[in-house]
């Protein structure tokens, strides 16, 4: 390629950049008009609509499939999330409470869901995230609820027992565990710090590569990275974000035992949201006493053709051996089949509580 051809291509890039910038400013102006039409609401979080955002992002994936695209679905989703984040934060950024400290996978989930134009507020516990949202100190909160290899985060479910908090969205995050350290080689590593779940997720790798190292469980992987940054004979297991926050090199990457290791997070809000067109609903159900109690809870869902994707039991804290059930189903309570199923369920159970109706997590197909 000669210099004249390269200059011509660069000129075209400059022209496209100018068009993109003009369109971004136009989109921001239209977002401002939406705010004006809605009027003065209480705080920036009142303007955020996960249902509308999900519809926009589904169209992004659909358009990408119908166009000759040089960018994958994953890249396109990240770009559009950041565009929407910046447009929403023109006047004041949303405040998002998350399970900290800074550098956790939960913080990564915040940025994946809301983009980087938010104020992410680290909290010391899951309970504190709930309290921040309940008190209005945060517009939304983000907490982990289950991992594909280690199962449910029971404390998150337990917090719903005595809370009015609603689920506004779900986020799925592929978890890549890295070995972070100041050491130059594995031979120098005598101790490995990590959250207990991460130690379990990397069990076989640790046995194969650091069989003699002491494994030390701490409150979070970010805390592990914070400790290790001043040690030259220890390592932490954490994500790339923690590596960047605490200035630690990645000695080995992707050391998790399962390549599809994924954590699901819940976005906490204060209200039930409208349907997006592809939704999930989470129910808290307490069955009546006697034989067949569990069957009586499930039967109305089956009878009305409702798909149940998950059920978890937790102690009700109302008496010994008394349990409640957390049930995830497809659909939105505004849709007739699910509304009818819930009405029938209320006739069989002593408690039926809708914890949230929210868009199904938007994930590109594998390889897209």
C-alpha positions in Angstrom: 0.0 0.0 0.0 1.5 3.4 -1.0 1.4 6.5 1.0 -1.4 8.1 -1.0 -3.7 5.1 -0.4 -2.9 5.2 3.4 -3.6 8.9 3.6 -6.9 8.4 1.8 -8.0 5.7 4.2 -7.0 7.9 7.2 -9.1 10.7 5.7 -12.1 8.4 5.5 -11.5 7.4 9.1 -11.5 11.0 10.2 -14.7 11.6 8.3 -16.4 8.6 10.0 -15.1 9.8 13.4 -16.7 13.2 12.8 -20.0 11.5 11.9 -19.9 9.3 15.0 -19.2 12.2 17.2 -22.1 14.2 15.7 -24.4 11.2 16.1 -23.3 10.7 19.7 -24.1 14.3 20.6 -27.4 14.0 18.8 -28.2 10.9 20.9 -27.3 12.6 24.1 -29.5 15.5 23.2 -32.4 13.1 22.6 -31.8 11.5 25.9 -32.0 14.9 27.5 -35.4 15.4 25.8 -36.6 12.2 27.3 -35.6 13.5 30.7 -37.6 16.7 30.0 -40.7 14.8 28.9 -40.5 12.6 32.1 -40.2 15.8 34.2 -38.4 16.2 37.5 -38.0 12.8 39.1 -36.4 11.8 42.4 -32.7 11.3 41.6 -30.9 10.0 38.5 -31.9 6.4 39.2 -35.5 7.2 38.5 -34.7 7.8 34.8 -33.0 4.4 34.4 -35.1 1.7 32.8 -33.6 -1.8 32.6 -36.5 -2.9 30.5 -35.9 -0.2 27.8 -32.2 -0.8 27.9 -32.6 -4.5 27.3 -34.8 -3.8 24.3 -32.1 -1.5 22.9 -29.3 -4.0 23.4 -31.3 -6.9 21.9 -31.7 -4.7 18.7 -27.9 -4.2 18.8 -27.4 -7.9 18.6 -30.1 -8.3 15.9 -28.6 -5.6 13.7 -25.1 -7.1 14.1 -26.4 -10.4 12.8 -28.0 -8.7 9.8 -25.0 -6.6 8.9 -21.5 -7.4 7.7 -19.9 -6.5 11.0 -16.2 -6.4 11.8 -17.0 -6.2 15.5 -18.4 -9.0 17.6 -21.7 -8.9 19.6 -19.6 -8.7 22.8 -17.8 -5.6 21.6 -21.0 -3.9 20.3 -22.8 -4.5 23.6 -19.9 -2.9 25.6 -19.9 0.1 23.2 -23.6 0.7 23.4 -23.7 0.2 27.2 -21.1 2.9 27.6 -23.0 5.2 25.2 -26.2 4.7 27.2 -24.3 5.2 30.5 -22.8 8.5 29.3 -26.1 9.8 28.0 -27.9 8.9 31.3 -25.2 10.6 33.4 -25.3 14.0 31.6 -26.5 15.8 34.7 -25.7 13.5 37.6 -24.3 9.9 37.6 -26.3 7.1 39.3 -25.0 5.8 42.6 -24.5 2.0 42.5 -23.8 0.2 45.8 -21.9 -3.1 45.4 -20.2 -5.8 47.5 -16.7 -4.4 47.9 -13.9 -3.7 48.3 -12.8 -2.0 45.1 -11.5 -4.5 42.6 -14.1 -7.3 43.2 -15.9 -9.2 40.5 -19.1 -7.6 41.7 -17.6 -4.2 40.7 -16.9 -5.6 37.3 -20.6 -6.6 37.1 -21.6 -3.0 38.0 -19.6 -1.7 35.0 -20.9 -4.4 32.7 -24.5 -3.6 33.6 -24.3 0.2 34.0 -21.2 1.3 32.1 -18.5 3.4 33.6 -20.4 6.7 33.9 -21.7 5.8 37.3 -20.5 6.3 40.8 -19.7 2.8 42.2 -19.9 2.7 46.0 -18.2 -0.2 47.7 -19.9 -1.8 50.7 -18.5 -4.1 53.3 -21.3 -6.7 53.1 -24.3 -7.9 51.2 -26.5 -6.6 54.0 -25.1 -3.1 53.6 -25.8 -3.1 49.8 -29.5 -3.9 50.6 -29.6 -1.2 53.3 -28.1 1.5 51.0 -30.7 0.8 48.3 -33.5 0.6 50.8 -32.6 3.9 52.4 -32.2 5.6 49.0 -28.5 6.3 49.6 -27.9 4.3 46.4 -30.1 4.2 43.3 -29.4 0.5 42.7 -27.2 -2.2 44.2 -25.4 -5.2 42.8 -24.8 -8.5 44.7 -23.8 -12.0 43.7 -26.5 -14.7 43.9 -25.0 -17.9 42.3 -21.9 -19.4 40.7 -22.1 -22.0 38.0 -19.6 -24.3 39.8 -20.0 -23.4 43.5 -23.8 -22.8 43.7 -26.0 -20.3 45.5 -24.9 -17.4 47.6 -27.3 -18.1 50.5 -26.8 -14.8 52.3 -28.2 -12.9 49.3 -31.4 -15.0 49.3 -31.8 -14.7 53.0 -31.8 -10.9 52.8 -35.0 -11.0 50.8 -36.9 -12.6 53.7 -37.3 -9.3 55.6 -36.8 -6.8 52.9 -39.0 -4.8 50.4 -36.1 -4.6 47.9 -37.0 -5.7 44.3 -34.8 -7.3 41.7 -34.4 -4.9 38.7 -32.0 -6.9 36.5 -29.6 -9.8 36.4 -26.0 -9.8 35.2 -23.9 -12.8 34.1 -20.2 -12.5 34.3 -17.6 -15.0 33.1 -15.2 -15.4 35.9 -11.5 -15.6 34.9 -9.2 -16.2 37.9 -5.6 -15.0 37.7 -2.6 -15.6 39.9 -1.5 -12.1 40.9 1.9 -11.6 42.7 5.0 -9.5 43.1 7.0 -12.7 42.8 8.9 -13.5 39.6 8.2 -17.2 39.6 6.1 -19.9 41.2 9.1 -21.1 43.2 8.9 -17.9 45.3 5.2 -18.3 46.2 4.8 -19.7 49.7 1.2 -18.5 50.4 -1.9 -18.0 48.3 -4.7 -15.6 49.4 -8.2 -15.7 48.0 -11.9 -15.9 48.8 -12.9 -19.4 49.7 -14.9 -19.8 46.6 -12.0 -18.8 44.4 -9.7 -21.3 46.1 -12.3 -24.0 45.4 -12.7 -22.9 41.8 -8.9 -23.2 41.3 -8.4 -26.3 43.4 -6.9 -28.6 40.7 -4.6 -25.9 39.3 -3.3 -25.1 42.8 -2.7 -28.8 43.5 -0.8 -29.2 40.3 1.3 -26.0 40.4 1.6 -25.0 44.0 1.1 -28.2 46.0 3.1 -26.9 49.0 1.8 -23.4 49.2 -0.4 -22.4 52.2 -3.9 -21.5 51.1 -5.4 -18.7 53.1 -9.1 -17.7 52.8 -9.9 -14.0 53.1 -13.1 -12.0 52.8 -12.7 -11.2 49.1 -10.3 -11.5 46.2 -9.8 -7.8 46.2 -8.7 -8.0 49.9 -6.3 -10.8 48.8 -4.8 -8.6 46.2 -4.6 -5.7 48.7 -2.5 -7.8 51.1 -0.3 -9.3 48.5 0.8 -6.0 46.9 3.3 -5.6 49.8 4.6 -9.2 49.8 7.2 -10.8 47.5 6.6 -14.4 48.6 2.8 -14.6 48.3 0.1 -14.5 45.6 -3.5 -13.7 45.3 -6.2 -15.2 43.1 -8.3 -12.4 41.6 -9.6 -10.9 38.4 -7.9 -8.5 36.0 -9.7 -5.5 37.5 -8.0 -6.2 40.9 -4.7 -6.5 39.1 -5.2 -3.0 37.7 -6.5 -1.5 41.0 -3.7 -2.9 43.2 -0.8 -2.8 40.7 -0.1 -6.5 40.6 1.3 -8.5 37.7 -0.6 -11.5 36.4 1.9 -14.4 36.7 -0.6 -17.0 35.3 -4.0 -16.2 33.8 -7.2 -18.2 33.6 -6.3 -20.7 36.3 -9.9 -21.6 37.1 -10.7 -25.4 36.7 -13.8 -24.9 34.6 -13.6 -22.7 31.5 -17.3 -21.8 31.7 -17.1 -20.6 35.3 -19.8 -17.9 35.5 -21.3 -15.9 38.3 -24.8 -14.4 38.2 -25.4 -11.1 40.0 -28.7 -9.4 40.9 -29.4 -5.7 40.4 -31.4 -4.4 43.4 -33.9 -1.7 43.1 -37.0 -0.4 44.9 -39.8 -1.1 42.5 -41.2 -3.7 40.1 -40.5 -2.8 36.5 -42.5 -3.1 33.2 -42.0 -6.0 30.9 -39.2 -5.9 28.3 -40.4 -8.7 26.1 -38.0 -11.4 27.4 -38.2 -11.5 31.2 -37.8 -13.6 34.3 -39.7 -13.4 37.6 -38.4 -14.5 41.0 -40.9 -15.6 43.6 -40.6 -16.2 47.3 -43.0 -18.9 48.3 -43.9 -20.5 51.6 -45.9 -23.7 51.3 -48.8 -24.9 53.5 -48.2 -27.6 56.0 -48.8 -31.3 55.3 -48.0 -33.9 52.6 -47.4 -32.7 49.1 -46.7 -29.1 50.0 -43.9 -28.8 47.5 -46.0 -30.4 44.7 -48.8 -28.0 45.4 -46.4 -25.1 44.8 -45.1 -26.4 41.6 -48.4 -27.7 40.1 -49.9 -24.3 39.2 -46.8 -23.4 37.3 -46.9 -26.6 35.3 -50.7 -26.3 34.8 -50.4 -22.9 33.2 -47.3 -23.8 31.1 -44.8 -21.7 33.1 -41.2 -22.8 32.8 -39.4 -23.0 36.1 -35.6 -22.4 35.7 -34.5 -22.6 39.3 -35.8 -23.5 42.8 -33.9 -23.1 46.1 -35.0 -23.8 49.6 -33.9 -21.7 52.6 -34.8 -21.8 56.3 -37.7 -19.4 57.0 -36.4 -18.4 60.4 -40.0 -18.8 61.6 -39.5 -22.2 63.3 -37.4 -25.3 63.2 -37.4 -27.2 59.9 -39.6 -24.6 58.3 -38.6 -23.5 54.8 -39.3 -21.0 52.1 -38.6 -21.5 48.4 -37.1 -19.1 45.9 -38.4 -19.9 42.4 -37.2 -18.4 39.1 -39.7 -18.7 36.3 -39.9 -17.4 32.7 -42.2 -14.5 32.0 -43.5 -11.3 33.6 -46.4 -10.9 36.1 -48.2 -8.6 33.7 -48.5 -11.5 31.2 -51.7 -13.6 31.6 -50.2 -17.1 31.9 -47.9 -16.2 34.8 -50.5 -13.9 36.4 -53.0 -16.9 36.4 -50.4 -19.2 37.8 -49.5 -16.9 40.6 -53.2 -16.5 41.4 -53.6 -20.2 41.6 -50.4 -20.5 43.7 -51.7 -18.0 46.2 -54.6 -20.4 46.8 -52.3 -23.2 47.8 -49.4 -21.4 49.6 -49.4 -19.4 52.8 -47.1 -16.8 51.3 -46.4 -15.7 47.7 -44.2 -12.7 47.2 -42.9 -11.3 43.8 -39.3 -10.4 44.4 -38.8 -9.0 40.9 -39.6 -9.1 37.2 -36.6 -8.3 35.2 -35.0 -8.7 31.7 -33.2 -11.9 31.1 -29.4 -11.4 31.1 -28.3 -10.3 27.6 -25.4 -12.4 26.5 -23.9 -12.9 23.0 -23.8 -16.4 21.6 -20.5 -18.2 22.2 -17.9 -16.9 19.8 -20.1 -13.9 18.8 
